[in-house]
């Protein structure tokens, strides 16, 4: 990870002053990227851009990696692209709308888990702390 210059840090801090707001923006960006891109491509493109930003705001790198992974997994099953749902549509021979309606409760549960992981980093890092 390349460290950010003082000018870049000041510019980011003036735009987004709160770590909570930064995390909310990053979550929205990652959910959108996960819904529109392949997970591997999104990680290769966005992780080098977002990791120094997270480090600037004081997030643990492992915790931030978990947040990135969870966001992209949620995006992977969320429409409009939803590659996993396209595979399910072909496997079950059901229309896309039926598959989307069936997966919506699971997306809601995954979003709730994302909130818990974001706001309680000790839950995702307890194995590292032992």
MMTF fields as JSON, N, C-alpha, C and O atoms, coordinates in Angstrom:
{
  "mmtfVersion": "1.0.0",
  "mmtfProducer": "UNKNOWN",
  "numBonds": 519,
  "numAtoms": 520,
  "numGroups": 130,
  "numChains": 1,
  "numModels": 1,
  "chainsPerModel": [1],
  "groupsPerChain": [130],
  "chainIdList": ["A"],
  "bondAtomList": [4, 2, 8, 6, 12, 10, 16, 14, 20, 18, 24, 22, 28, 26, 32, 30, 36, 34, 40, 38, 44, 42, 48, 46, 52, 50, 56, 54, 60, 58, 64, 62, 68, 66, 72, 70, 76, 74, 80, 78, 84, 82, 88, 86, 92, 90, 96, 94, 100, 98, 104, 102, 108, 106, 112, 110, 116, 114, 120, 118, 124, 122, 128, 126, 132, 130, 136, 134, 140, 138, 144, 142, 148, 146, 152, 150, 156, 154, 160, 158, 164, 162, 168, 166, 172, 170, 176, 174, 180, 178, 184, 182, 188, 186, 192, 190, 196, 194, 200, 198, 204, 202, 208, 206, 212, 210, 216, 214, 220, 218, 224, 222, 228, 226, 232, 230, 236, 234, 240, 238, 244, 242, 248, 246, 252, 250, 256, 254, 260, 258, 264, 262, 268, 266, 272, 270, 276, 274, 280, 278, 284, 282, 288, 286, 292, 290, 296, 294, 300, 298, 304, 302, 308, 306, 312, 310, 316, 314, 320, 318, 324, 322, 328, 326, 332, 330, 336, 334, 340, 338, 344, 342, 348, 346, 352, 350, 356, 354, 360, 358, 364, 362, 368, 366, 372, 370, 376, 374, 380, 378, 384, 382, 388, 386, 392, 390, 396, 394, 400, 398, 404, 402, 408, 406, 412, 410, 416, 414, 420, 418, 424, 422, 428, 426, 432, 430, 436, 434, 440, 438, 444, 442, 448, 446, 452, 450, 456, 454, 460, 458, 464, 462, 468, 466, 472, 470, 476, 474, 480, 478, 484, 482, 488, 486, 492, 490, 496, 494, 500, 498, 504, 502, 508, 506, 512, 510, 516, 514],
  "bondOrderList": [1, 1, 1, 1, 1, 1, 1, 1, 1, 1, 1, 1, 1, 1, 1, 1, 1, 1, 1, 1, 1, 1, 1, 1, 1, 1, 1, 1, 1, 1, 1, 1, 1, 1, 1, 1, 1, 1, 1, 1, 1, 1, 1, 1, 1, 1, 1, 1, 1, 1, 1, 1, 1, 1, 1, 1, 1, 1, 1, 1, 1, 1, 1, 1, 1, 1, 1, 1, 1, 1, 1, 1, 1, 1, 1, 1, 1, 1, 1, 1, 1, 1, 1, 1, 1, 1, 1, 1, 1, 1, 1, 1, 1, 1, 1, 1, 1, 1, 1, 1, 1, 1, 1, 1, 1, 1, 1, 1, 1, 1, 1, 1, 1, 1, 1, 1, 1, 1, 1, 1, 1, 1, 1, 1, 1, 1, 1, 1, 1],
  "groupList": [{"groupName": "UNK", "atomNameList": ["N", "CA", "C", "O"], "elementList": ["N", "C", "C", "O"], "formalChargeList": [0, 0, 0, 0], "bondAtomList": [1, 0, 2, 1, 3, 2], "bondOrderList": [1, 1, 2], "singleLetterCode": "X", "chemCompType": "L-PEPTIDE LINKING"}],
  "groupTypeList": [0, 0, 0, 0, 0, 0, 0, 0, 0, 0, 0, 0, 0, 0, 0, 0, 0, 0, 0, 0, 0, 0, 0, 0, 0, 0, 0, 0, 0, 0, 0, 0, 0, 0, 0, 0, 0, 0, 0, 0, 0, 0, 0, 0, 0, 0, 0, 0, 0, 0, 0, 0, 0, 0, 0, 0, 0, 0, 0, 0, 0, 0, 0, 0, 0, 0, 0, 0, 0, 0, 0, 0, 0, 0, 0, 0, 0, 0, 0, 0, 0, 0, 0, 0, 0, 0, 0, 0, 0, 0, 0, 0, 0, 0, 0, 0, 0, 0, 0, 0, 0, 0, 0, 0, 0, 0, 0, 0, 0, 0, 0, 0, 0, 0, 0, 0, 0, 0, 0, 0, 0, 0, 0, 0, 0, 0, 0, 0, 0, 0],
  "groupIdList": [1, 2, 3, 4, 5, 6, 7, 8, 9, 10, 11, 12, 13, 14, 15, 16, 17, 18, 19, 20, 21, 22, 23, 24, 25, 26, 27, 28, 29, 30, 31, 32, 33, 34, 35, 36, 37, 38, 39, 40, 41, 42, 43, 44, 45, 46, 47, 48, 49, 50, 51, 52, 53, 54, 55, 56, 57, 58, 59, 60, 61, 62, 63, 64, 65, 66, 67, 68, 69, 70, 71, 72, 73, 74, 75, 76, 77, 78, 79, 80, 81, 82, 83, 84, 85, 86, 87, 88, 89, 90, 91, 92, 93, 94, 95, 96, 97, 98, 99, 100, 101, 102, 103, 104, 105, 106, 107, 108, 109, 110, 111, 112, 113, 114, 115, 116, 117, 118, 119, 120, 121, 122, 123, 124, 125, 126, 127, 128, 129, 130],
  "secStructList": [7, 7, 7, 7, 7, 2, 2, 2, 2, 2, 2, 2, 2, 2, 2, 7, 7, 7, 2, 2, 2, 2, 2, 2, 2, 2, 2, 2, 2, 2, 2, 2, 2, 2, 2, 2, 1, 7, 2, 2, 2, 2, 2, 2, 2, 2, 2, 2, 2, 2, 2, 2, 2, 2, 2, 2, 6, 6, 7, 7, 2, 2, 2, 2, 2, 2, 2, 2, 2, 2, 2, 2, 2, 2, 2, 2, 6, 1, 6, 6, 6, 7, 2, 2, 2, 2, 2, 2, 2, 2, 2, 2, 6, 7, 7, 2, 2, 2, 2, 2, 2, 2, 2, 2, 2, 2, 2, 2, 2, 2, 2, 2, 2, 2, 2, 2, 2, 2, 2, 7, 2, 2, 2, 2, 2, 2, 2, 2, 2, 7],
  "xCoordList": [0.828, 0.0, 0.885, 1.778, 0.632, 1.419, 0.79, -0.422, 1.6, 1.047, 0.586, 1.149, -0.433, -0.945, -0.124, 0.402, -0.025, 0.701, -0.145, -1.35, 0.485, -0.228, -1.315, -2.368, -1.066, -2.055, -3.284, -4.415, -3.06, -4.179, -4.988, -6.217, -4.311, -4.997, -5.84, -6.996, -5.283, -6.032, -7.231, -8.306, -7.055, -8.155, -9.284, -10.456, -8.943, -9.964, -10.67, -11.892, -9.9, -10.474, -11.388, -12.349, -11.104, -11.973, -13.269, -14.304, -13.214, -14.402, -15.271, -16.474, -14.664, -15.372, -14.637, -13.539, -15.231, -14.527, -14.742, -13.971, -15.741, -16.077, -15.746, -16.046, -15.133, -14.907, -16.209, -16.244, -17.27, -18.566, -19.091, -19.593, -18.97, -19.419, -18.56, -19.075, -17.254, -16.371, -16.773, -16.806, -17.079, -17.473, -18.8, -18.975, -19.723, -21.006, -20.807, -21.412, -19.959, -19.688, -18.997, -19.351, -18.018, -17.3, -18.263, -18.189, -19.159, -20.135, -21.026, -21.281, -21.498, -22.343, -21.578, -22.108, -20.335, -19.513, -19.281, -19.392, -18.96, -18.675, -19.93, -19.857, -21.067, -22.307, -22.645, -23.052, -22.476, -22.728, -21.732, -22.112, -20.472, -19.463, -19.745, -19.606, -20.136, -20.446, -21.658, -21.733, -22.617, -23.803, -23.527, -24.265, -22.469, -22.207, -20.981, -20.815, -20.111, -18.846, -18.649, -19.309, -17.739, -17.272, -16.493, -15.815, -16.588, -15.945, -14.427, -13.839, -13.792, -12.335, -11.884, -10.908, -12.583, -12.237, -12.427, -11.597, -13.508, -13.775, -12.694, -12.27, -12.245, -11.184, -9.888, -9.206, -9.546, -8.305, -8.313, -7.27, -9.477, -9.557, -9.71, -9.023, -10.602, -10.965, -10.122, -9.927, -9.625, -8.87, -7.622, -7.384, -6.824, -5.662, -6.045, -5.258, -7.235, -7.685, -8.262, -8.061, -8.98, -9.694, -8.884, -9.144, -7.92, -7.144, -6.368, -6.406, -5.666, -5.002, -5.989, -5.688, -7.158, -8.193, -8.648, -8.792, -8.872, -9.281, -8.181, -8.461, -6.95, -5.821, -5.751, -5.431, -6.041, -6.044, -7.078, -6.839, -8.223, -9.282, -9.14, -9.988, -8.088, -7.802, -8.469, -8.593, -8.902, -9.518, -8.453, -7.427, -8.695, -7.805, -7.836, -8.918, -6.685, -6.676, -7.46, -8.111, -7.396, -8.142, -9.64, -10.419, -10.03, -11.439, -11.944, -13.047, -11.16, -11.569, -11.651, -12.539, -10.744, -10.817, -12.082, -12.671, -12.502, -13.751, -14.939, -15.868, -14.907, -15.984, -16.065, -17.156, -14.924, -14.899, -15.484, -16.304, -15.068, -15.541, -17.043, -17.743, -17.538, -18.969, -19.782, -20.801, -19.344, -20.044, -20.103, -21.157, -18.993, -18.972, -19.788, -20.367, -19.842, -20.684, -22.163, -22.943, -22.548, -23.941, -24.248, -25.298, -23.348, -23.545, -23.603, -24.241, -22.94, -22.902, -24.259, -24.53, -25.116, -26.448, -27.538, -28.724, -27.15, -28.125, -28.305, -27.326, -29.535, -29.754, -29.12, -28.962, -28.747, -29.212, -28.402, -28.958, -27.131, -26.331, -26.532, -26.967, -26.235, -26.506, -26.144, -27.016, -24.869, -24.428, -24.869, -25.195, -24.884, -25.342, -26.813, -27.223, -27.603, -29.027, -29.257, -30.208, -28.4, -28.504, -28.211, -28.874, -27.232, -26.926, -28.093, -28.469, -28.673, -29.826, -31.022, -31.765, -31.208, -32.298, -32.16, -33.142, -30.95, -30.718, -30.86, -31.406, -30.376, -30.423, -31.844, -32.212, -32.648, -34.006, -35.062, -36.236, -34.648, -35.555, -36.753, -37.907, -36.429, -37.43, -37.116, -35.965, -38.126, -37.848, -37.024, -37.026, -36.325, -35.433, -36.188, -35.676, -37.384, -38.176, -38.501, -38.485, -38.795, -39.093, -37.866, -37.964, -36.723, -35.47, -35.146, -34.72, -35.344, -35.048, -35.957, -35.484, -37.246, -38.157, -37.783, -37.937, -37.298, -36.919, -35.653, -35.491, -34.76, -33.486, -33.534, -32.614, -34.562, -34.637, -34.528, -33.826, -35.184, -34.982, -33.526, -33.035, -32.855, -31.455, -30.558, -29.587, -30.88, -30.125, -30.321, -29.377, -31.546, -31.804, -30.996, -30.451, -30.913, -30.113, -28.634, -27.934, -28.163, -26.762, -26.455, -25.366, -27.39, -27.185, -27.144, -26.373, -27.972, -27.934, -26.594, -26.039, -26.075, -24.759, -23.68, -22.74, -23.799, -22.837, -22.822, -21.756, -23.99, -24.068, -23.376, -22.63, -23.621, -22.995, -21.47, -20.734, -21.004, -19.558, -18.923, -17.816, -19.619, -19.064, -18.988, -17.987, -20.004, -20.074, -19.454, -19.199, -19.209, -18.581, -17.371, -17.455, -16.247, -15.079, -14.539, -13.908, -14.774, -14.27, -14.903, -14.296, -16.107, -16.732, -16.015, -15.941, -15.492, -14.788, -13.3, -12.618, -12.784, -11.354, -11.011, -9.853, -12.011, -11.729, -10.73, -10.014, -10.649, -9.659, -8.24, -7.295, -8.078, -6.765, -6.304, -5.102, -7.226, -6.901, -6.51, -5.965, -6.788, -6.47, -5.024, -4.607],
  "yCoordList": [-1.158, 0.0, 1.238, 1.378, 2.116, 3.338, 4.368, 4.58, 4.999, 6.008, 7.232, 7.578, 7.864, 9.06, 10.275, 10.33, 11.233, 12.458, 13.298, 13.08, 14.242, 15.113, 15.919, 16.181, 16.308, 17.08, 16.22, 16.685, 14.963, 14.067, 13.805, 13.773, 13.618, 13.364, 14.58, 14.424, 15.782, 16.994, 17.169, 17.571, 16.871, 16.997, 16.027, 16.402, 14.79, 13.814, 14.204, 14.099, 14.654, 15.05, 16.26, 16.397, 17.137, 18.293, 17.905, 18.539, 16.871, 16.417, 15.548, 15.78, 14.551, 13.627, 13.67, 13.127, 14.306, 14.5, 13.372, 13.262, 12.543, 11.51, 10.121, 9.832, 9.254, 7.872, 7.131, 6.254, 7.481, 6.839, 7.213, 6.361, 8.483, 8.929, 8.3, 7.903, 8.213, 7.578, 6.127, 5.646, 5.427, 4.027, 3.89, 2.953, 4.794, 4.754, 4.968, 4.274, 5.928, 6.184, 4.983, 4.574, 4.422, 3.255, 2.074, 1.347, 1.876, 0.792, 0.968, 0.006, 2.184, 2.427, 2.195, 1.606, 2.658, 2.461, 0.972, 0.495, 0.241, -1.189, -1.984, -2.926, -1.626, -2.314, -2.076, -2.999, -0.84, -0.542, -1.279, -1.83, -1.286, -1.992, -3.491, -4.138, -4.037, -5.467, -5.833, -6.937, -4.905, -5.17, -5.053, -5.609, -4.333, -4.099, -4.81, -4.915, -5.305, -5.9, -7.278, -7.659, -7.998, -9.251, -8.941, -7.917, -9.825, -9.574, -9.452, -8.556, -10.324, -10.276, -8.974, -8.365, -8.553, -7.302, -6.116, -5.207, -6.123, -5.023, -4.939, -3.844, -6.09, -6.088, -5.558, -4.74, -6.021, -5.568, -4.068, -3.416, -3.528, -2.109, -1.242, -0.231, -1.631, -0.74, -0.9, 0.078, -2.077, -2.269, -1.379, -0.781, -1.267, -0.369, 1.102, 1.894, 1.472, 2.855, 3.121, 4.195, 2.138, 2.36, 1.996, 2.536, 1.101, 0.683, 1.84, 1.979, 2.678, 3.822, 4.803, 5.423, 4.937, 5.793, 5.262, 6.024, 3.964, 3.348, 3.486, 3.724, 3.338, 3.485, 4.919, 5.128, 5.893, 7.29, 7.549, 8.333, 6.888, 7.066, 6.136, 6.152, 5.328, 4.509, 3.153, 2.574, 2.625, 1.304, 0.222, 0.385, -0.871, -2.027, -2.602, -2.743, -2.935, -3.457, -4.766, -4.973, -5.634, -6.9, -6.625, -7.192, -5.764, -5.402, -4.763, -5.071, -3.886, -3.25, -4.275, -4.183, -5.24, -6.303, -7.129, -7.538, -7.375, -8.107, -7.281, -7.816, -5.985, -5.1, -5.108, -5.178, -5.037, -5.066, -6.378, -6.375, -7.485, -8.792, -8.957, -9.434, -8.572, -8.7, -7.823, -8.266, -6.588, -5.702, -6.277, -6.263, -6.776, -7.305, -8.589, -8.853, -9.382, -10.583, -10.214, -10.857, -9.183, -8.73, -8.209, -8.516, -7.438, -6.927, -8.022, -7.861, -9.13, -10.234, -10.915, -11.52, -10.819, -11.416, -10.357, -10.689, -9.088, -8.009, -7.638, -7.539, -7.435, -6.979, -5.617, -4.913, -5.177, -5.606, -6.73, -7.47, -6.891, -7.913, -9.265, -10.213, -9.381, -10.554, -11.872, -12.681, -12.066, -13.268, -14.557, -15.535, -14.57, -15.77, -16.046, -17.204, -15.001, -15.189, -15.661, -16.396, -15.247, -15.726, -17.226, -17.968, -17.664, -19.1, -19.848, -20.92, -19.287, -19.922, -19.973, -20.954, -18.93, -18.898, -20.034, -20.683, -20.256, -21.336, -22.699, -23.624, -22.832, -24.132, -24.534, -25.701, -23.577, -23.893, -23.668, -23.977, -23.129, -22.867, -22.023, -22.324, -20.96, -20.012, -18.644, -18.367, -17.784, -16.43, -15.618, -15.889, -14.62, -13.817, -13.116, -13.028, -12.623, -11.943, -12.842, -12.394, -14.099, -15.057, -15.292, -15.348, -15.428, -15.642, -14.409, -14.543, -13.215, -11.987, -11.871, -11.541, -12.136, -12.078, -13.098, -12.834, -14.25, -15.284, -14.921, -15.348, -14.15, -13.835, -12.549, -12.299, -11.739, -10.47, -10.617, -9.814, -11.6, -11.739, -12.045, -11.599, -12.796, -13.12, -11.892, -11.722, -11.047, -9.802, -8.915, -8.277, -8.874, -8.082, -8.602, -7.812, -9.914, -10.5, -10.177, -9.85, -10.27, -9.964, -8.494, -8.176, -7.596, -6.182, -5.949, -5.12, -6.679, -6.566, -7.044, -6.431, -8.136, -8.63, -7.615, -7.419, -6.975, -5.937, -4.795, -4.299, -4.383, -3.313, -3.746, -2.97, -4.98, -5.482, -5.545, -5.16, -6.024, -6.117, -4.726, -4.534, -3.765, -2.404, -1.735, -1.09, -1.874, -1.126, -1.868, -1.257, -3.13, -3.922, -4.668, -5.872, -3.981, -4.647, -5.774, -6.697, -5.716, -6.784, -8.136, -9.173, -8.15, -9.409, -10.07, -11.296, -9.261, -9.833, -10.019, -10.678, -9.451, -9.533, -10.321, -10.344, -10.969, -11.608, -12.747, -13.006, -13.434, -14.509, -13.953, -14.609, -12.763, -12.144, -11.595, -11.467, -11.273, -10.647, -11.654, -11.274, -12.937, -13.959, -14.301, -15.137],
  "zCoordList": [0.0, 0.0, 0.0, 0.836, -0.928, -0.954, -0.022, -0.056, 0.798, 1.698, 0.913, -0.126, 1.43, 0.784, 1.208, 2.319, 0.314, 0.657, 1.613, 1.744, 2.265, 3.201, 2.507, 3.09, 1.28, 0.523, 0.236, 0.368, -0.159, -0.429, 0.839, 0.793, 1.964, 3.226, 3.61, 4.002, 3.504, 3.843, 2.918, 3.364, 1.645, 0.686, 1.023, 0.978, 1.357, 1.725, 3.011, 3.115, 3.984, 5.274, 5.131, 5.887, 4.175, 3.981, 3.276, 3.483, 2.45, 1.745, 2.637, 2.76, 3.254, 4.151, 5.479, 5.6, 6.468, 7.729, 8.731, 9.684, 8.557, 9.53, 8.986, 7.828, 9.8, 9.358, 9.062, 8.199, 9.771, 9.534, 8.15, 7.417, 7.804, 6.487, 5.386, 4.341, 5.625, 4.648, 4.444, 3.311, 5.524, 5.423, 4.683, 3.904, 4.91, 4.204, 2.704, 1.887, 2.348, 0.924, 0.286, -0.82, 0.978, 0.451, 0.297, -0.694, 1.256, 1.143, -0.081, -0.805, -0.317, -1.49, -2.79, -3.733, -2.835, -4.043, -4.281, -5.411, -3.22, -3.375, -3.727, -4.516, -3.162, -3.529, -4.997, -5.704, -5.452, -6.867, -7.763, -8.796, -7.37, -8.168, -8.188, -9.227, -7.058, -7.001, -7.838, -8.377, -7.95, -8.757, -10.25, -11.063, -10.615, -12.036, -12.585, -13.801, -11.688, -12.13, -11.523, -10.556, -12.109, -11.535, -10.265, -10.183, -9.273, -7.981, -8.092, -7.485, -8.846, -8.988, -9.633, -9.195, -10.658, -11.327, -10.393, -10.362, -9.639, -8.714, -7.642, -7.273, -7.14, -6.133, -6.732, -6.115, -7.937, -8.573, -8.87, -8.816, -9.18, -9.514, -8.268, -8.127, -7.371, -6.262, -5.003, -4.28, -4.72, -3.478, -3.398, -2.349, -4.455, -4.356, -4.206, -3.687, -4.651, -4.506, -3.119, -2.553, -2.572, -1.318, -0.072, 1.004, -0.194, 0.983, 1.615, 2.837, 0.846, 1.487, 2.123, 3.142, 1.517, 2.082, 3.44, 4.396, 3.518, 4.783, 5.832, 7.007, 5.408, 6.337, 6.866, 8.036, 6.032, 6.441, 7.534, 8.452, 7.427, 8.414, 9.613, 10.505, 9.65, 10.821, 10.865, 11.945, 9.741, 9.729, 9.674, 9.013, 10.362, 10.319, 8.895, 8.325, 8.308, 6.935, 6.765, 5.74, 7.757, 7.67, 7.74, 6.974, 8.65, 8.772, 7.484, 7.033, 6.893, 5.649, 4.512, 3.664, 4.487, 3.487, 3.62, 2.619, 4.854, 5.08, 4.599, 3.995, 4.866, 4.404, 2.878, 2.312, 2.222, 0.753, 0.236, -0.682, 0.816, 0.362, 0.572, -0.321, 1.73, 2.01, 1.063, 0.534, 0.844, -0.08, -1.482, -2.118, -1.962, -3.329, -3.448, -4.501, -2.396, -2.432, -2.482, -3.186, -1.738, -1.797, -3.202, -3.768, -3.749, -5.096, -6.148, -7.189, -5.876, -6.837, -7.002, -8.04, -5.978, -6.079, -6.225, -6.237, -6.338, -6.472, -7.936, -8.675, -8.358, -9.727, -9.936, -8.938, -11.106, -12.399, -13.047, -13.86, -12.731, -13.405, -12.726, -13.381, -11.456, -10.627, -11.317, -11.632, -11.541, -12.258, -11.568, -12.24, -10.24, -9.535, -9.815, -9.901, -9.957, -10.243, -11.668, -11.934, -12.58, -13.962, -14.011, -14.736, -13.25, -13.17, -12.545, -13.02, -11.477, -10.832, -11.78, -11.789, -12.571, -13.531, -14.552, -14.912, -15.002, -15.97, -15.31, -15.911, -14.08, -13.4, -13.031, -13.168, -12.564, -12.106, -13.168, -12.96, -14.313, -15.421, -14.976, -15.281, -14.247, -13.757, -14.35, -14.687, -14.483, -14.981, -13.982, -12.781, -14.509, -13.684, -12.553, -11.437, -12.821, -11.794, -10.625, -9.478, -10.89, -9.818, -8.954, -7.728, -9.585, -8.844, -7.997, -6.85, -8.549, -7.808, -6.59, -5.502, -6.751, -5.604, -4.533, -3.341, -4.95, -3.987, -3.216, -2.073, -3.81, -3.17, -2.34, -1.561, -2.481, -1.751, -0.229, 0.386, 0.419, 1.874, 2.242, 3.279, 1.401, 1.676, 1.504, 2.242, 0.54, 0.377, 1.598, 2.063, 2.119, 3.331, 4.513, 5.283, 4.663, 5.748, 5.554, 6.512, 4.319, 4.047, 4.324, 4.803, 4.033, 4.339, 5.85, 6.331, 6.592, 8.055, 8.6, 9.512, 8.047, 8.463, 8.106, 8.876, 6.962, 6.574, 7.588, 7.954, 8.034, 9.035, 10.323, 10.921, 10.75, 11.975, 11.814, 12.722, 10.675, 10.435, 10.402, 10.905, 9.815, 9.732, 11.098, 11.409, 11.903, 13.16, 14.332, 15.369, 14.204, 15.264, 14.715, 14.47, 14.516, 13.93, 14.8, 14.286, 16.102, 16.969, 16.643, 16.914, 16.069, 15.682, 14.509, 14.43, 13.608, 12.461, 12.72, 11.936, 13.807, 14.078, 15.343, 15.759, 15.961, 17.242, 17.135, 18.102, 16.013, 15.874, 15.784, 16.222, 15.225, 15.133, 16.473, 16.708, 17.339, 18.606, 19.69, 20.727, 19.451, 20.473, 20.508, 21.309]
}
